[in-house]
């Protein structure tokens, strides 16, 4: 099959698997719903709540936001950055250097 269709063709095993699925009555080529937790954590209400918290306190960190809105740090960090492209410019990451030079600059 590689000689006919090139390097990006399906393997023989994949073709047999899909053929068996279609013969069994599956006529959809899309992904089926999978069991597990749905990603319904990021809502417009959560984004608005986080936005209000950031606007009220510009020094709030992602960890503080995660605690205040009761979601995990990973959700706050990863999903909100994906959902809202401007989010990273409004929220400090909370990482500070402890070098003497940076401490002097803060004083």
ABEGO torsion letter per residue (X at the ends): XAAAAEAABBBAAAAAAAAAAAAAGBABABBBBBBEBBBAABBAAAAAAAAAAAAABAABBAAAAAAAAGBBAAAAAAAAAAABAAAAAABBAGBBBABAAAAAAAX
